[in-house]
Amino acid sequence: MTGDMSVVLQVNRDLDFAAYGVAYARFGYVQIHNFLAPAAADALAQIVGALPWRLLVQDEEEKNVMLSREQLAAMSPEQLRKLESGVRERAARDVGYTYWTYPLIEAHLNGWDEGHPIHAFTQFLNSDEVLEVARSVIGEPNVIKIDGHATNFSPRHYLTRHIDEGLSGERRAAYTIGLSKDWRPDWGGLLLFFDSNDDVARGLLPRFNTLTVFDGRVPHAVSAVSSFAPRARVSIAGWFRDDAPRKGS
């Protein structure tokens, strides 16, 4: 990687990913602790923490909108009130999400923030090393790419209940890589899974340097981060995919 955080990104080679694959096949999810080599995990957390974030929300037609800090600063008080009101109204109907994001693939393909060390991680994410981990864990040999975006759930940010299949079922599994150290369950930001009665079947803490892989067809959500949480819940999230690469990738 480039810059002050120049370390070699690598997966923890002491892990038995075949064994994690057995657990995933049985339960539909698995958590792999200490996924990256320690120095790589620490460097990635620093890199992601300093990203030029964009706020991800939905507009009145429930389409995704990304707003930079500069765009938010340029909005009038009335525009900001309208934005917040719409976000709250849609969230009450279990629609949408609000959090800071940085779309890794889009940024890499379109040349955003040239020279930023995050692009080295995007390339690593789609390296043979990580793709082989994905294929081994979920038992899908046709996975050919990994989509991803950095996420920053600050107080009152959330992700409402949904499923992740993609446009044509190309998302073979969903994943997160936790980058917040010593996160406490009382702070919110838990990855929740729901049963057919809408009860919470399972809740997972976003542990640091833990790769969580799960079947995105199971309804899931990220609970709202509490107003008293002292820091943001930061992670990489995305999908293992088997559709053709995008142009330029």
C-alpha positions as a printed NumPy array, in Angstrom:
array([[  0.   ,   0.   ,   0.   ],
       [  1.068,   3.593,  -0.496],
       [  1.313,   6.536,   1.886],
       [  2.116,   6.501,   5.605],
       [  0.28 ,   3.208,   6.09 ],
       [  2.501,   1.117,   3.832],
       [  1.869,  -2.516,   4.787],
       [  1.298,  -5.705,   2.88 ],
       [ -2.372,  -6.61 ,   2.762],
       [ -2.83 , -10.298,   3.341],
       [ -5.322, -12.77 ,   4.729],
       [ -4.458, -14.509,   8.001],
       [ -2.81 , -17.668,   6.681],
       [ -3.37 , -19.596,   9.909],
       [ -7.111, -19.861,   9.277],
       [ -8.84 , -23.007,   8.   ],
       [-11.353, -21.618,   5.532],
       [-12.637, -25.066,   4.563],
       [-13.813, -25.539,   8.148],
       [-15.588, -22.186,   8.022],
       [-17.24 , -23.405,   4.828],
       [-18.714, -26.342,   6.726],
       [-20.19 , -23.948,   9.294],
       [-21.602, -21.662,   6.587],
       [-23.256, -24.603,   4.819],
       [-24.885, -25.668,   8.073],
       [-26.015, -22.331,   9.504],
       [-26.198, -19.911,   6.555],
       [-23.694, -17.58 ,   8.184],
       [-20.223, -17.675,   9.676],
       [-17.94 , -15.256,  11.497],
       [-14.222, -15.485,  10.788],
       [-12.256, -13.679,  13.485],
       [ -8.784, -12.245,  12.823],
       [ -9.471, -12.401,   9.083],
       [ -6.604, -10.12 ,   8.036],
       [ -3.046, -10.159,   9.303],
       [ -2.986,  -7.814,  12.349],
       [ -0.88 ,  -5.062,  10.758],
       [ -3.089,  -5.105,   7.662],
       [ -6.269,  -4.799,   9.743],
       [ -4.891,  -1.846,  11.704],
       [ -3.743,  -0.085,   8.529],
       [ -7.083,  -0.662,   6.807],
       [ -8.955,   0.805,   9.784],
       [ -6.83 ,   3.964,   9.571],
       [ -7.326,   4.259,   5.822],
       [-11.09 ,   3.788,   5.994],
       [-11.421,   6.144,   8.945],
       [ -9.974,   8.989,   6.874],
       [-12.08 ,   8.473,   3.729],
       [-13.914,  11.377,   2.037],
       [-17.333,  10.066,   3.05 ],
       [-20.622,  10.655,   1.252],
       [-24.01 ,  10.436,   2.959],
       [-26.178,   7.682,   1.468],
       [-29.926,   8.348,   1.61 ],
       [-32.976,   7.933,  -0.632],
       [-34.907,  10.618,  -2.45 ],
       [-38.693,  10.996,  -2.623],
       [-38.816,   8.232,  -5.26 ],
       [-36.826,   5.966,  -2.94 ],
       [-33.791,   6.038,  -5.231],
       [-30.306,   6.154,  -3.754],
       [-28.593,   9.536,  -3.472],
       [-25.01 ,  10.136,  -2.322],
       [-24.241,  13.59 ,  -0.929],
       [-20.732,  14.843,  -0.225],
       [-20.025,  16.957,   2.827],
       [-19.665,  19.934,   0.48 ],
       [-23.102,  19.301,  -1.004],
       [-24.637,  18.988,   2.441],
       [-22.964,  22.21 ,   3.581],
       [-24.409,  24.021,   0.561],
       [-27.985,  22.994,   1.362],
       [-30.315,  25.5  ,   3.003],
       [-31.845,  24.814,   6.432],
       [-35.17 ,  24.132,   4.719],
       [-33.575,  21.626,   2.323],
       [-31.884,  19.865,   5.222],
       [-35.147,  19.698,   7.175],
       [-36.908,  18.233,   4.135],
       [-34.15 ,  15.673,   3.688],
       [-34.3  ,  14.626,   7.345],
       [-38.095,  14.51 ,   7.342],
       [-38.163,  12.262,   4.285],
       [-35.518,   9.961,   5.713],
       [-37.445,   9.56 ,   8.972],
       [-40.767,   8.97 ,   7.202],
       [-39.323,   6.255,   4.962],
       [-37.466,   4.608,   7.827],
       [-40.737,   4.362,   9.775],
       [-42.058,   2.301,   6.848],
       [-38.988,   0.017,   6.919],
       [-37.639,   1.654,   3.761],
       [-34.059,   2.672,   3.146],
       [-30.954,   3.44 ,   5.111],
       [-28.831,   6.362,   6.163],
       [-25.093,   6.2  ,   6.708],
       [-21.805,   7.557,   5.385],
       [-20.397,   5.503,   2.524],
       [-17.543,   5.256,   0.058],
       [-18.281,   2.983,  -2.951],
       [-15.035,   1.114,  -3.527],
       [-15.634,  -0.233,  -7.033],
       [-17.24 ,   2.932,  -8.404],
       [-14.456,   5.063,  -6.97 ],
       [-11.748,   2.796,  -8.378],
       [-13.244,   2.548, -11.876],
       [-13.953,   6.269, -12.131],
       [-10.656,   7.524, -10.762],
       [-11.943,   9.172,  -7.601],
       [ -9.336,  10.461,  -5.134],
       [ -6.31 ,   9.454,  -7.199],
       [ -3.484,   8.062,  -5.11 ],
       [ -5.64 ,   7.312,  -2.076],
       [ -4.517,   4.023,  -0.442],
       [ -8.119,   2.746,  -0.39 ],
       [ -7.707,   1.772,  -4.045],
       [ -4.994,  -0.73 ,  -3.139],
       [ -7.475,  -2.4  ,  -0.803],
       [-10.116,  -2.525,  -3.561],
       [ -7.632,  -4.382,  -5.749],
       [ -6.722,  -6.699,  -2.874],
       [-10.418,  -7.404,  -2.277],
       [-10.613,  -8.827,  -5.81 ],
       [ -7.282, -10.639,  -5.688],
       [ -7.023, -14.39 ,  -6.235],
       [ -6.252, -14.755,  -2.525],
       [ -9.52 , -13.218,  -1.316],
       [-11.637, -14.647,  -4.127],
       [-10.452, -18.127,  -3.187],
       [-11.511, -17.473,   0.408],
       [-14.973, -16.428,  -0.803],
       [-15.373, -19.512,  -2.989],
       [-14.189, -21.835,  -0.24 ],
       [-16.422, -20.405,   2.483],
       [-19.692, -20.334,   0.537],
       [-19.011, -23.335,  -1.724],
       [-19.558, -21.359,  -4.93 ],
       [-16.688, -21.924,  -7.408],
       [-18.162, -19.432,  -9.878],
       [-17.633, -16.356,  -7.703],
       [-15.473, -14.089,  -9.86 ],
       [-15.612, -10.723,  -8.107],
       [-16.291,  -9.036,  -4.796],
       [-18.293,  -5.839,  -4.642],
       [-17.853,  -3.543,  -1.702],
       [-18.294,  -0.191,  -0.043],
       [-16.911,   1.314,   3.113],
       [-19.601,   2.191,   5.648],
       [-19.633,   4.62 ,   8.545],
       [-22.709,   4.333,  10.776],
       [-22.636,   7.406,  12.997],
       [-25.213,   7.989,  15.779],
       [-28.818,   7.549,  14.512],
       [-27.685,   5.88 ,  11.274],
       [-29.359,   2.582,  10.381],
       [-30.123,   0.026,   7.663],
       [-33.723,  -1.168,   7.577],
       [-34.843,  -4.766,   7.094],
       [-34.198,  -6.099,   3.571],
       [-32.766,  -8.972,   1.518],
       [-29.785,  -8.955,  -0.858],
       [-30.194, -10.945,  -4.06 ],
       [-29.179,  -8.404,  -6.689],
       [-30.915,  -7.788, -10.001],
       [-30.579, -11.386, -11.218],
       [-29.48 , -13.361,  -8.178],
       [-25.807, -12.582,  -8.809],
       [-25.108, -11.841,  -5.152],
       [-24.168, -15.305,  -3.96 ],
       [-23.522, -14.165,  -0.381],
       [-23.166, -10.962,   1.605],
       [-20.245, -10.057,   3.827],
       [-18.924,  -7.445,   6.243],
       [-15.442,  -6.79 ,   7.632],
       [-15.648,  -5.028,  10.995],
       [-13.228,  -2.152,  11.576],
       [-14.413,  -0.73 ,  14.918],
       [-12.461,  -1.883,  17.963],
       [-14.179,  -2.748,  21.255],
       [-17.702,  -2.093,  19.982],
       [-20.377,  -2.62 ,  22.646],
       [-23.847,  -4.065,  21.976],
       [-25.517,  -1.198,  23.872],
       [-24.256,   1.193,  21.193],
       [-26.511,  -0.4  ,  18.541],
       [-25.206,  -1.118,  15.062],
       [-25.85 ,  -4.859,  15.392],
       [-26.308,  -7.025,  12.328],
       [-29.756,  -8.532,  12.919],
       [-31.413, -11.498,  11.215],
       [-35.177, -12.064,  11.285],
       [-37.346, -15.165,  11.187],
       [-40.7  , -15.612,   9.439],
       [-42.48 , -13.951,  12.397],
       [-40.268, -10.843,  12.186],
       [-38.623, -11.797,  15.466],
       [-34.881, -11.319,  15.787],
       [-33.389, -14.751,  15.242],
       [-29.784, -13.647,  15.704],
       [-27.787, -10.507,  16.408],
       [-24.08 , -10.176,  15.649],
       [-21.64 ,  -7.648,  17.051],
       [-19.472,  -5.833,  14.451],
       [-16.195,  -7.106,  15.894],
       [-12.877,  -5.7  ,  14.696],
       [-11.123,  -7.653,  11.939],
       [-13.969, -10.151,  11.727],
       [-15.254, -11.285,   8.339],
       [-18.95 , -12.103,   8.613],
       [-20.388, -14.001,   5.644],
       [-24.115, -14.656,   5.405],
       [-26.933, -15.645,   3.092],
       [-28.343, -12.311,   1.943],
       [-31.7  , -13.872,   1.131],
       [-32.438, -14.013,   4.863],
       [-34.091, -10.74 ,   5.987],
       [-31.536,  -8.66 ,   7.857],
       [-30.847,  -5.138,   9.082],
       [-28.333,  -3.005,  10.948],
       [-29.915,  -1.596,  14.094],
       [-29.695,   2.162,  14.599],
       [-26.503,   3.353,  16.237],
       [-27.338,   4.93 ,  19.583],
       [-27.167,   8.688,  20.111],
       [-24.719,   8.028,  22.98 ],
       [-22.317,   5.86 ,  20.955],
       [-18.919,   7.553,  21.347],
       [-17.746,   6.751,  17.827],
       [-18.924,   5.432,  14.482],
       [-19.46 ,   1.817,  13.501],
       [-17.068,   1.398,  10.555],
       [-16.837,  -1.571,   8.212],
       [-16.4  ,  -2.82 ,   4.678],
       [-19.562,  -4.463,   3.321],
       [-20.654,  -5.99 ,   0.044],
       [-21.337,  -9.19 ,  -1.859],
       [-19.599, -12.17 ,  -3.405],
       [-20.81 , -12.163,  -7.017],
       [-20.783, -14.407, -10.079],
       [-21.873, -11.962, -12.822],
       [-19.549, -10.677, -15.536],
       [-17.076,  -7.933, -14.524],
       [-18.068,  -4.342, -15.196],
       [-16.347,  -2.514, -18.038],
       [-12.889,  -1.451, -16.952],
       [-12.729,  -3.846, -13.996]])
